[in-house]
Amino acid sequence: MTSNLKESEPYRDMQSGKSFCFLGDSITAGTEIDGIPWYQPLIPYIKVNILNLSCGGWMVTHLIEESDKIPVSDI
């Protein structure tokens, strides 16, 4: 990882103790690539709890419908 990335706000957030919740469709869920979400390469750098509320085929309307199930998180 480059020093520029280590100095970035997202990297600091990953190290900060803040929880992450990823929301999305099949790309976030990893449906088309054996269940591997797009953020998989970041997991070793995220030192906090990771939550994933995503599902293959979802669109924004699905997230709105499921908004009451979105867990409380910092990011």
PDB file with SEQRES, HELIX, SHEET and CRYST1 records, atoms N, CA, C and O in Angstrom:
SEQRES   1 A   75  MET THR SER ASN LEU LYS GLU SER GLU PRO TYR ARG ASP          
SEQRES   2 A   75  MET GLN SER GLY LYS SER PHE CYS PHE LEU GLY ASP SER          
SEQRES   3 A   75  ILE THR ALA GLY THR GLU ILE ASP GLY ILE PRO TRP TYR          
SEQRES   4 A   75  GLN PRO LEU ILE PRO TYR ILE LYS VAL ASN ILE LEU ASN          
SEQRES   5 A   75  LEU SER CYS GLY GLY TRP MET VAL THR HIS LEU ILE GLU          
SEQRES   6 A   75  GLU SER ASP LYS ILE PRO VAL SER ASP ILE                      
HELIX    1 AA1 SER A    3  LYS A    6  1                                   4    
HELIX    2 AA2 GLU A    9  GLN A   15  1                                   7    
HELIX    3 AA3 SER A   26  ALA A   29  1                                   4    
HELIX    4 AA4 GLN A   40  TYR A   45  5                                   6    
HELIX    5 AA5 VAL A   60  GLU A   65  1                                   6    
HELIX    6 AA6 SER A   67  LYS A   69  5                                   3    
SHEET    1 AA1 2 PHE A  20  GLY A  24  0                                        
SHEET    2 AA1 2 ILE A  50  SER A  54  1                                        
CRYST1    1.000    1.000    1.000  90.00  90.00  90.00 P 1           1          
ATOM      1  N   MET A   1       0.854  -1.172   0.000  1.00  0.00           N  
ATOM      2  CA  MET A   1       0.000   0.000   0.000  1.00  0.00           C  
ATOM      3  C   MET A   1       0.899   1.234   0.000  1.00  0.00           C  
ATOM      4  O   MET A   1       1.881   1.307   0.739  1.00  0.00           O  
ATOM      5  N   THR A   2       0.549   2.177  -0.825  1.00  0.00           N  
ATOM      6  CA  THR A   2       1.366   3.383  -0.958  1.00  0.00           C  
ATOM      7  C   THR A   2       1.196   4.299   0.254  1.00  0.00           C  
ATOM      8  O   THR A   2       0.212   4.196   0.986  1.00  0.00           O  
ATOM      9  N   SER A   3       2.139   5.174   0.454  1.00  0.00           N  
ATOM     10  CA  SER A   3       2.042   6.118   1.568  1.00  0.00           C  
ATOM     11  C   SER A   3       0.865   7.072   1.364  1.00  0.00           C  
ATOM     12  O   SER A   3       0.246   7.505   2.335  1.00  0.00           O  
ATOM     13  N   ASN A   4       0.550   7.403   0.103  1.00  0.00           N  
ATOM     14  CA  ASN A   4      -0.616   8.257  -0.160  1.00  0.00           C  
ATOM     15  C   ASN A   4      -1.890   7.599   0.321  1.00  0.00           C  
ATOM     16  O   ASN A   4      -2.741   8.254   0.923  1.00  0.00           O  
ATOM     17  N   LEU A   5      -2.029   6.311   0.062  1.00  0.00           N  
ATOM     18  CA  LEU A   5      -3.225   5.610   0.524  1.00  0.00           C  
ATOM     19  C   LEU A   5      -3.265   5.527   2.047  1.00  0.00           C  
ATOM     20  O   LEU A   5      -4.329   5.674   2.648  1.00  0.00           O  
ATOM     21  N   LYS A   6      -2.121   5.294   2.669  1.00  0.00           N  
ATOM     22  CA  LYS A   6      -2.083   5.212   4.128  1.00  0.00           C  
ATOM     23  C   LYS A   6      -2.377   6.551   4.798  1.00  0.00           C  
ATOM     24  O   LYS A   6      -2.753   6.594   5.970  1.00  0.00           O  
ATOM     25  N   GLU A   7      -2.208   7.629   4.063  1.00  0.00           N  
ATOM     26  CA  GLU A   7      -2.497   8.954   4.601  1.00  0.00           C  
ATOM     27  C   GLU A   7      -3.916   9.416   4.269  1.00  0.00           C  
ATOM     28  O   GLU A   7      -4.311  10.517   4.652  1.00  0.00           O  
ATOM     29  N   SER A   8      -4.672   8.603   3.577  1.00  0.00           N  
ATOM     30  CA  SER A   8      -6.019   8.995   3.149  1.00  0.00           C  
ATOM     31  C   SER A   8      -7.036   8.844   4.276  1.00  0.00           C  
ATOM     32  O   SER A   8      -6.842   8.077   5.219  1.00  0.00           O  
ATOM     33  N   GLU A   9      -8.106   9.588   4.148  1.00  0.00           N  
ATOM     34  CA  GLU A   9      -9.175   9.518   5.146  1.00  0.00           C  
ATOM     35  C   GLU A   9      -9.826   8.132   5.203  1.00  0.00           C  
ATOM     36  O   GLU A   9     -10.087   7.639   6.300  1.00  0.00           O  
ATOM     37  N   PRO A  10     -10.099   7.480   4.057  1.00  0.00           N  
ATOM     38  CA  PRO A  10     -10.679   6.127   4.148  1.00  0.00           C  
ATOM     39  C   PRO A  10      -9.774   5.149   4.902  1.00  0.00           C  
ATOM     40  O   PRO A  10     -10.269   4.329   5.675  1.00  0.00           O  
ATOM     41  N   TYR A  11      -8.464   5.222   4.690  1.00  0.00           N  
ATOM     42  CA  TYR A  11      -7.553   4.325   5.407  1.00  0.00           C  
ATOM     43  C   TYR A  11      -7.585   4.628   6.900  1.00  0.00           C  
ATOM     44  O   TYR A  11      -7.621   3.709   7.718  1.00  0.00           O  
ATOM     45  N   ARG A  12      -7.572   5.895   7.258  1.00  0.00           N  
ATOM     46  CA  ARG A  12      -7.660   6.261   8.677  1.00  0.00           C  
ATOM     47  C   ARG A  12      -8.963   5.743   9.279  1.00  0.00           C  
ATOM     48  O   ARG A  12      -8.978   5.277  10.418  1.00  0.00           O  
ATOM     49  N   ASP A  13     -10.056   5.821   8.520  1.00  0.00           N  
ATOM     50  CA  ASP A  13     -11.333   5.291   9.008  1.00  0.00           C  
ATOM     51  C   ASP A  13     -11.249   3.787   9.251  1.00  0.00           C  
ATOM     52  O   ASP A  13     -11.810   3.278  10.222  1.00  0.00           O  
ATOM     53  N   MET A  14     -10.549   3.079   8.370  1.00  0.00           N  
ATOM     54  CA  MET A  14     -10.434   1.625   8.521  1.00  0.00           C  
ATOM     55  C   MET A  14      -9.649   1.252   9.772  1.00  0.00           C  
ATOM     56  O   MET A  14      -9.808   0.148  10.294  1.00  0.00           O  
ATOM     57  N   GLN A  15      -8.825   2.136  10.247  1.00  0.00           N  
ATOM     58  CA  GLN A  15      -8.004   1.874  11.416  1.00  0.00           C  
ATOM     59  C   GLN A  15      -8.586   2.468  12.694  1.00  0.00           C  
ATOM     60  O   GLN A  15      -8.025   2.267  13.771  1.00  0.00           O  
ATOM     61  N   SER A  16      -9.680   3.183  12.601  1.00  0.00           N  
ATOM     62  CA  SER A  16     -10.144   4.057  13.678  1.00  0.00           C  
ATOM     63  C   SER A  16     -11.029   3.404  14.730  1.00  0.00           C  
ATOM     64  O   SER A  16     -11.270   3.998  15.781  1.00  0.00           O  
ATOM     65  N   GLY A  17     -11.507   2.224  14.478  1.00  0.00           N  
ATOM     66  CA  GLY A  17     -12.450   1.630  15.411  1.00  0.00           C  
ATOM     67  C   GLY A  17     -13.886   1.877  15.010  1.00  0.00           C  
ATOM     68  O   GLY A  17     -14.809   1.481  15.721  1.00  0.00           O  
ATOM     69  N   LYS A  18     -14.083   2.525  13.883  1.00  0.00           N  
ATOM     70  CA  LYS A  18     -15.438   2.755  13.390  1.00  0.00           C  
ATOM     71  C   LYS A  18     -15.931   1.491  12.696  1.00  0.00           C  
ATOM     72  O   LYS A  18     -15.146   0.767  12.084  1.00  0.00           O  
ATOM     73  N   SER A  19     -17.218   1.229  12.790  1.00  0.00           N  
ATOM     74  CA  SER A  19     -17.779   0.059  12.111  1.00  0.00           C  
ATOM     75  C   SER A  19     -18.170   0.426  10.682  1.00  0.00           C  
ATOM     76  O   SER A  19     -18.551   1.562  10.402  1.00  0.00           O  
ATOM     77  N   PHE A  20     -18.072  -0.545   9.789  1.00  0.00           N  
ATOM     78  CA  PHE A  20     -18.398  -0.360   8.378  1.00  0.00           C  
ATOM     79  C   PHE A  20     -19.639  -1.175   8.034  1.00  0.00           C  
ATOM     80  O   PHE A  20     -19.776  -2.320   8.465  1.00  0.00           O  
ATOM     81  N   CYS A  21     -20.544  -0.581   7.253  1.00  0.00           N  
ATOM     82  CA  CYS A  21     -21.675  -1.318   6.709  1.00  0.00           C  
ATOM     83  C   CYS A  21     -21.677  -1.089   5.202  1.00  0.00           C  
ATOM     84  O   CYS A  21     -21.797   0.043   4.734  1.00  0.00           O  
ATOM     85  N   PHE A  22     -21.544  -2.174   4.455  1.00  0.00           N  
ATOM     86  CA  PHE A  22     -21.580  -2.096   2.997  1.00  0.00           C  
ATOM     87  C   PHE A  22     -23.000  -2.396   2.542  1.00  0.00           C  
ATOM     88  O   PHE A  22     -23.595  -3.391   2.954  1.00  0.00           O  
ATOM     89  N   LEU A  23     -23.534  -1.535   1.696  1.00  0.00           N  
ATOM     90  CA  LEU A  23     -24.886  -1.673   1.162  1.00  0.00           C  
ATOM     91  C   LEU A  23     -24.784  -1.821  -0.348  1.00  0.00           C  
ATOM     92  O   LEU A  23     -23.972  -1.148  -0.983  1.00  0.00           O  
ATOM     93  N   GLY A  24     -25.598  -2.693  -0.928  1.00  0.00           N  
ATOM     94  CA  GLY A  24     -25.545  -2.752  -2.371  1.00  0.00           C  
ATOM     95  C   GLY A  24     -26.210  -3.931  -3.013  1.00  0.00           C  
ATOM     96  O   GLY A  24     -27.087  -4.581  -2.445  1.00  0.00           O  
ATOM     97  N   ASP A  25     -25.759  -4.186  -4.232  1.00  0.00           N  
ATOM     98  CA  ASP A  25     -26.336  -5.203  -5.089  1.00  0.00           C  
ATOM     99  C   ASP A  25     -25.389  -6.390  -5.209  1.00  0.00           C  
ATOM    100  O   ASP A  25     -24.636  -6.677  -4.278  1.00  0.00           O  
ATOM    101  N   SER A  26     -25.418  -7.078  -6.339  1.00  0.00           N  
ATOM    102  CA  SER A  26     -24.604  -8.278  -6.525  1.00  0.00           C  
ATOM    103  C   SER A  26     -23.107  -7.983  -6.496  1.00  0.00           C  
ATOM    104  O   SER A  26     -22.320  -8.851  -6.117  1.00  0.00           O  
ATOM    105  N   ILE A  27     -22.704  -6.789  -6.885  1.00  0.00           N  
ATOM    106  CA  ILE A  27     -21.279  -6.455  -6.857  1.00  0.00           C  
ATOM    107  C   ILE A  27     -20.793  -6.382  -5.419  1.00  0.00           C  
ATOM    108  O   ILE A  27     -19.706  -6.865  -5.103  1.00  0.00           O  
ATOM    109  N   THR A  28     -21.582  -5.789  -4.557  1.00  0.00           N  
ATOM    110  CA  THR A  28     -21.215  -5.715  -3.147  1.00  0.00           C  
ATOM    111  C   THR A  28     -21.340  -7.082  -2.490  1.00  0.00           C  
ATOM    112  O   THR A  28     -20.507  -7.453  -1.663  1.00  0.00           O  
ATOM    113  N   ALA A  29     -22.362  -7.823  -2.848  1.00  0.00           N  
ATOM    114  CA  ALA A  29     -22.569  -9.155  -2.267  1.00  0.00           C  
ATOM    115  C   ALA A  29     -21.577 -10.175  -2.803  1.00  0.00           C  
ATOM    116  O   ALA A  29     -21.284 -11.170  -2.141  1.00  0.00           O  
ATOM    117  N   GLY A  30     -21.061  -9.928  -3.999  1.00  0.00           N  
ATOM    118  CA  GLY A  30     -20.139 -10.882  -4.621  1.00  0.00           C  
ATOM    119  C   GLY A  30     -20.855 -12.039  -5.279  1.00  0.00           C  
ATOM    120  O   GLY A  30     -20.259 -13.097  -5.483  1.00  0.00           O  
ATOM    121  N   THR A  31     -22.115 -11.862  -5.612  1.00  0.00           N  
ATOM    122  CA  THR A  31     -22.946 -12.934  -6.159  1.00  0.00           C  
ATOM    123  C   THR A  31     -22.347 -13.582  -7.405  1.00  0.00           C  
ATOM    124  O   THR A  31     -22.355 -14.806  -7.538  1.00  0.00           O  
ATOM    125  N   GLU A  32     -21.837 -12.775  -8.299  1.00  0.00           N  
ATOM    126  CA  GLU A  32     -21.341 -13.296  -9.569  1.00  0.00           C  
ATOM    127  C   GLU A  32     -19.907 -13.809  -9.509  1.00  0.00           C  
ATOM    128  O   GLU A  32     -19.430 -14.414 -10.469  1.00  0.00           O  
ATOM    129  N   ILE A  33     -19.225 -13.582  -8.417  1.00  0.00           N  
ATOM    130  CA  ILE A  33     -17.819 -14.009  -8.327  1.00  0.00           C  
ATOM    131  C   ILE A  33     -17.590 -14.843  -7.064  1.00  0.00           C  
ATOM    132  O   ILE A  33     -16.754 -14.517  -6.221  1.00  0.00           O  
ATOM    133  N   ASP A  34     -18.352 -15.918  -6.964  1.00  0.00           N  
ATOM    134  CA  ASP A  34     -18.202 -16.901  -5.888  1.00  0.00           C  
ATOM    135  C   ASP A  34     -18.324 -16.315  -4.494  1.00  0.00           C  
ATOM    136  O   ASP A  34     -17.641 -16.765  -3.574  1.00  0.00           O  
ATOM    137  N   GLY A  35     -19.178 -15.324  -4.323  1.00  0.00           N  
ATOM    138  CA  GLY A  35     -19.421 -14.760  -3.002  1.00  0.00           C  
ATOM    139  C   GLY A  35     -18.336 -13.832  -2.501  1.00  0.00           C  
ATOM    140  O   GLY A  35     -18.295 -13.514  -1.312  1.00  0.00           O  
ATOM    141  N   ILE A  36     -17.459 -13.392  -3.383  1.00  0.00           N  
ATOM    142  CA  ILE A  36     -16.380 -12.492  -2.974  1.00  0.00           C  
ATOM    143  C   ILE A  36     -16.828 -11.052  -3.237  1.00  0.00           C  
ATOM    144  O   ILE A  36     -16.969 -10.658  -4.395  1.00  0.00           O  
ATOM    145  N   PRO A  37     -17.053 -10.263  -2.188  1.00  0.00           N  
ATOM    146  CA  PRO A  37     -17.503  -8.882  -2.393  1.00  0.00           C  
ATOM    147  C   PRO A  37     -16.387  -8.008  -2.948  1.00  0.00           C  
ATOM    148  O   PRO A  37     -15.209  -8.351  -2.843  1.00  0.00           O  
ATOM    149  N   TRP A  38     -16.759  -6.881  -3.536  1.00  0.00           N  
ATOM    150  CA  TRP A  38     -15.771  -5.986  -4.151  1.00  0.00           C  
ATOM    151  C   TRP A  38     -14.747  -5.488  -3.149  1.00  0.00           C  
ATOM    152  O   TRP A  38     -13.613  -5.187  -3.521  1.00  0.00           O  
ATOM    153  N   TYR A  39     -15.130  -5.397  -1.880  1.00  0.00           N  
ATOM    154  CA  TYR A  39     -14.227  -4.847  -0.875  1.00  0.00           C  
ATOM    155  C   TYR A  39     -13.315  -5.898  -0.241  1.00  0.00           C  
ATOM    156  O   TYR A  39     -12.582  -5.582   0.696  1.00  0.00           O  
ATOM    157  N   GLN A  40     -13.344  -7.128  -0.727  1.00  0.00           N  
ATOM    158  CA  GLN A  40     -12.524  -8.212  -0.178  1.00  0.00           C  
ATOM    159  C   GLN A  40     -11.047  -7.830  -0.005  1.00  0.00           C  
ATOM    160  O   GLN A  40     -10.470  -8.141   1.036  1.00  0.00           O  
ATOM    161  N   PRO A  41     -10.414  -7.168  -0.983  1.00  0.00           N  
ATOM    162  CA  PRO A  41      -8.997  -6.809  -0.807  1.00  0.00           C  
ATOM    163  C   PRO A  41      -8.742  -5.824   0.346  1.00  0.00           C  
ATOM    164  O   PRO A  41      -7.613  -5.710   0.823  1.00  0.00           O  
ATOM    165  N   LEU A  42      -9.781  -5.119   0.790  1.00  0.00           N  
ATOM    166  CA  LEU A  42      -9.624  -4.158   1.879  1.00  0.00           C  
ATOM    167  C   LEU A  42      -9.720  -4.797   3.260  1.00  0.00           C  
ATOM    168  O   LEU A  42      -9.258  -4.214   4.240  1.00  0.00           O  
ATOM    169  N   ILE A  43     -10.307  -5.974   3.352  1.00  0.00           N  
ATOM    170  CA  ILE A  43     -10.579  -6.586   4.646  1.00  0.00           C  
ATOM    171  C   ILE A  43      -9.344  -6.680   5.552  1.00  0.00           C  
ATOM    172  O   ILE A  43      -9.477  -6.426   6.750  1.00  0.00           O  
ATOM    173  N   PRO A  44      -8.158  -7.029   5.054  1.00  0.00           N  
ATOM    174  CA  PRO A  44      -7.003  -7.076   5.951  1.00  0.00           C  
ATOM    175  C   PRO A  44      -6.656  -5.729   6.592  1.00  0.00           C  
ATOM    176  O   PRO A  44      -5.988  -5.685   7.624  1.00  0.00           O  
ATOM    177  N   TYR A  45      -7.107  -4.638   5.983  1.00  0.00           N  
ATOM    178  CA  TYR A  45      -6.799  -3.303   6.491  1.00  0.00           C  
ATOM    179  C   TYR A  45      -7.894  -2.740   7.389  1.00  0.00           C  
ATOM    180  O   TYR A  45      -7.677  -1.748   8.086  1.00  0.00           O  
ATOM    181  N   ILE A  46      -9.055  -3.358   7.378  1.00  0.00           N  
ATOM    182  CA  ILE A  46     -10.166  -2.871   8.188  1.00  0.00           C  
ATOM    183  C   ILE A  46     -10.069  -3.536   9.552  1.00  0.00           C  
ATOM    184  O   ILE A  46     -10.224  -4.751   9.676  1.00  0.00           O  
ATOM    185  N   LYS A  47      -9.813  -2.737  10.560  1.00  0.00           N  
ATOM    186  CA  LYS A  47      -9.576  -3.250  11.909  1.00  0.00           C  
ATOM    187  C   LYS A  47     -10.839  -3.212  12.764  1.00  0.00           C  
ATOM    188  O   LYS A  47     -10.759  -3.253  13.992  1.00  0.00           O  
ATOM    189  N   VAL A  48     -11.979  -3.134  12.133  1.00  0.00           N  
ATOM    190  CA  VAL A  48     -13.240  -2.968  12.856  1.00  0.00           C  
ATOM    191  C   VAL A  48     -14.275  -3.961  12.342  1.00  0.00           C  
ATOM    192  O   VAL A  48     -13.998  -4.758  11.445  1.00  0.00           O  
ATOM    193  N   ASN A  49     -15.448  -3.902  12.911  1.00  0.00           N  
ATOM    194  CA  ASN A  49     -16.544  -4.773  12.526  1.00  0.00           C  
ATOM    195  C   ASN A  49     -17.053  -4.411  11.125  1.00  0.00           C  
ATOM    196  O   ASN A  49     -17.261  -3.239  10.813  1.00  0.00           O  
ATOM    197  N   ILE A  50     -17.247  -5.437  10.289  1.00  0.00           N  
ATOM    198  CA  ILE A  50     -17.761  -5.237   8.935  1.00  0.00           C  
ATOM    199  C   ILE A  50     -19.147  -5.866   8.851  1.00  0.00           C  
ATOM    200  O   ILE A  50     -19.331  -7.031   9.205  1.00  0.00           O  
ATOM    201  N   LEU A  51     -20.107  -5.097   8.387  1.00  0.00           N  
ATOM    202  CA  LEU A  51     -21.469  -5.563   8.162  1.00  0.00           C  
ATOM    203  C   LEU A  51     -21.762  -5.434   6.680  1.00  0.00           C  
ATOM    204  O   LEU A  51     -21.287  -4.499   6.035  1.00  0.00           O  
ATOM    205  N   ASN A  52     -22.536  -6.355   6.132  1.00  0.00           N  
ATOM    206  CA  ASN A  52     -22.840  -6.321   4.713  1.00  0.00           C  
ATOM    207  C   ASN A  52     -24.334  -6.566   4.521  1.00  0.00           C  
ATOM    208  O   ASN A  52     -24.831  -7.657   4.801  1.00  0.00           O  
ATOM    209  N   LEU A  53     -25.031  -5.569   4.054  1.00  0.00           N  
ATOM    210  CA  LEU A  53     -26.444  -5.700   3.717  1.00  0.00           C  
ATOM    211  C   LEU A  53     -26.548  -5.497   2.210  1.00  0.00           C  
ATOM    212  O   LEU A  53     -26.801  -4.388   1.739  1.00  0.00           O  
ATOM    213  N   SER A  54     -26.353  -6.563   1.470  1.00  0.00           N  
ATOM    214  CA  SER A  54     -26.423  -6.499   0.012  1.00  0.00           C  
ATOM    215  C   SER A  54     -26.953  -7.816  -0.513  1.00  0.00           C  
ATOM    216  O   SER A  54     -26.885  -8.847   0.155  1.00  0.00           O  
ATOM    217  N   CYS A  55     -27.477  -7.760  -1.716  1.00  0.00           N  
ATOM    218  CA  CYS A  55     -28.092  -8.954  -2.297  1.00  0.00           C  
ATOM    219  C   CYS A  55     -28.068  -8.825  -3.817  1.00  0.00           C  
ATOM    220  O   CYS A  55     -28.319  -7.752  -4.364  1.00  0.00           O  
ATOM    221  N   GLY A  56     -27.765  -9.922  -4.483  1.00  0.00           N  
ATOM    222  CA  GLY A  56     -27.778  -9.930  -5.927  1.00  0.00           C  
ATOM    223  C   GLY A  56     -29.130  -9.517  -6.480  1.00  0.00           C  
ATOM    224  O   GLY A  56     -30.161 -10.025  -6.041  1.00  0.00           O  
ATOM    225  N   GLY A  57     -29.135  -8.607  -7.434  1.00  0.00           N  
ATOM    226  CA  GLY A  57     -30.369  -8.146  -8.052  1.00  0.00           C  
ATOM    227  C   GLY A  57     -30.990  -6.937  -7.395  1.00  0.00           C  
ATOM    228  O   GLY A  57     -31.944  -6.370  -7.928  1.00  0.00           O  
ATOM    229  N   TRP A  58     -30.480  -6.532  -6.264  1.00  0.00           N  
ATOM    230  CA  TRP A  58     -31.042  -5.366  -5.579  1.00  0.00           C  
ATOM    231  C   TRP A  58     -30.779  -4.088  -6.350  1.00  0.00           C  
ATOM    232  O   TRP A  58     -29.777  -3.938  -7.049  1.00  0.00           O  
ATOM    233  N   MET A  59     -31.736  -3.164  -6.189  1.00  0.00           N  
ATOM    234  CA  MET A  59     -31.592  -1.806  -6.704  1.00  0.00           C  
ATOM    235  C   MET A  59     -31.854  -0.862  -5.536  1.00  0.00           C  
ATOM    236  O   MET A  59     -32.135  -1.314  -4.426  1.00  0.00           O  
ATOM    237  N   VAL A  60     -31.768   0.409  -5.771  1.00  0.00           N  
ATOM    238  CA  VAL A  60     -31.980   1.396  -4.712  1.00  0.00           C  
ATOM    239  C   VAL A  60     -33.328   1.185  -4.033  1.00  0.00           C  
ATOM    240  O   VAL A  60     -33.442   1.339  -2.817  1.00  0.00           O  
ATOM    241  N   THR A  61     -34.336   0.836  -4.802  1.00  0.00           N  
ATOM    242  CA  THR A  61     -35.666   0.644  -4.210  1.00  0.00           C  
ATOM    243  C   THR A  61     -35.650  -0.470  -3.161  1.00  0.00           C  
ATOM    244  O   THR A  61     -36.351  -0.384  -2.154  1.00  0.00           O  
ATOM    245  N   HIS A  62     -34.856  -1.510  -3.394  1.00  0.00           N  
ATOM    246  CA  HIS A  62     -34.757  -2.587  -2.409  1.00  0.00           C  
ATOM    247  C   HIS A  62     -34.104  -2.106  -1.119  1.00  0.00           C  
ATOM    248  O   HIS A  62     -34.530  -2.477  -0.024  1.00  0.00           O  
ATOM    249  N   LEU A  63     -33.073  -1.282  -1.251  1.00  0.00           N  
ATOM    250  CA  LEU A  63     -32.422  -0.738  -0.058  1.00  0.00           C  
ATOM    251  C   LEU A  63     -33.383   0.143   0.729  1.00  0.00           C  
ATOM    252  O   LEU A  63     -33.384   0.130   1.960  1.00  0.00           O  
ATOM    253  N   ILE A  64     -34.203   0.909   0.010  1.00  0.00           N  
ATOM    254  CA  ILE A  64     -35.197   1.740   0.695  1.00  0.00           C  
ATOM    255  C   ILE A  64     -36.194   0.855   1.429  1.00  0.00           C  
ATOM    256  O   ILE A  64     -36.556   1.134   2.572  1.00  0.00           O  
ATOM    257  N   GLU A  65     -36.636  -0.210   0.771  1.00  0.00           N  
ATOM    258  CA  GLU A  65     -37.590  -1.128   1.401  1.00  0.00           C  
ATOM    259  C   GLU A  65     -36.997  -1.814   2.630  1.00  0.00           C  
ATOM    260  O   GLU A  65     -37.722  -2.127   3.574  1.00  0.00           O  
ATOM    261  N   GLU A  66     -35.704  -2.047   2.623  1.00  0.00           N  
ATOM    262  CA  GLU A  66     -35.028  -2.739   3.722  1.00  0.00           C  
ATOM    263  C   GLU A  66     -34.329  -1.782   4.685  1.00  0.00           C  
ATOM    264  O   GLU A  66     -33.544  -2.219   5.527  1.00  0.00           O  
ATOM    265  N   SER A  67     -34.603  -0.494   4.572  1.00  0.00           N  
ATOM    266  CA  SER A  67     -33.873   0.501   5.360  1.00  0.00           C  
ATOM    267  C   SER A  67     -33.986   0.270   6.864  1.00  0.00           C  
ATOM    268  O   SER A  67     -33.067   0.611   7.607  1.00  0.00           O  
ATOM    269  N   ASP A  68     -35.090  -0.299   7.319  1.00  0.00           N  
ATOM    270  CA  ASP A  68     -35.229  -0.556   8.749  1.00  0.00           C  
ATOM    271  C   ASP A  68     -34.312  -1.685   9.227  1.00  0.00           C  
ATOM    272  O   ASP A  68     -34.136  -1.868  10.431  1.00  0.00           O  
ATOM    273  N   LYS A  69     -33.732  -2.433   8.305  1.00  0.00           N  
ATOM    274  CA  LYS A  69     -32.829  -3.536   8.661  1.00  0.00           C  
ATOM    275  C   LYS A  69     -31.349  -3.152   8.552  1.00  0.00           C  
ATOM    276  O   LYS A  69     -30.471  -3.960   8.852  1.00  0.00           O  
ATOM    277  N   ILE A  70     -31.081  -1.916   8.122  1.00  0.00           N  
ATOM    278  CA  ILE A  70     -29.687  -1.478   8.002  1.00  0.00           C  
ATOM    279  C   ILE A  70     -29.127  -1.302   9.409  1.00  0.00           C  
ATOM    280  O   ILE A  70     -29.655  -0.513  10.192  1.00  0.00           O  
ATOM    281  N   PRO A  71     -28.073  -2.026   9.731  1.00  0.00           N  
ATOM    282  CA  PRO A  71     -27.519  -1.930  11.076  1.00  0.00           C  
ATOM    283  C   PRO A  71     -26.857  -0.573  11.334  1.00  0.00           C  
ATOM    284  O   PRO A  71     -26.391   0.093  10.410  1.00  0.00           O  
ATOM    285  N   VAL A  72     -26.827  -0.191  12.583  1.00  0.00           N  
ATOM    286  CA  VAL A  72     -26.156   1.048  12.960  1.00  0.00           C  
ATOM    287  C   VAL A  72     -24.652   0.851  12.764  1.00  0.00           C  
ATOM    288  O   VAL A  72     -24.075  -0.123  13.247  1.00  0.00           O  
ATOM    289  N   SER A  73     -24.041   1.770  12.063  1.00  0.00           N  
ATOM    290  CA  SER A  73     -22.596   1.709  11.861  1.00  0.00           C  
ATOM    291  C   SER A  73     -22.088   3.140  11.660  1.00  0.00           C  
ATOM    292  O   SER A  73     -22.864   4.076  11.466  1.00  0.00           O  
ATOM    293  N   ASP A  74     -20.767   3.275  11.711  1.00  0.00           N  
ATOM    294  CA  ASP A  74     -20.166   4.599  11.548  1.00  0.00           C  
ATOM    295  C   ASP A  74     -19.978   4.980  10.097  1.00  0.00           C  
ATOM    296  O   ASP A  74     -20.117   6.146   9.728  1.00  0.00           O  
ATOM    297  N   ILE A  75     -19.660   3.989   9.270  1.00  0.00           N  
ATOM    298  CA  ILE A  75     -19.363   4.254   7.857  1.00  0.00           C  
ATOM    299  C   ILE A  75     -20.116   3.268   6.996  1.00  0.00           C  
ATOM    300  O   ILE A  75     -20.010   3.312   5.770  1.00  0.00           O  
TER     301      ILE A  75                                                      
END                                                                             
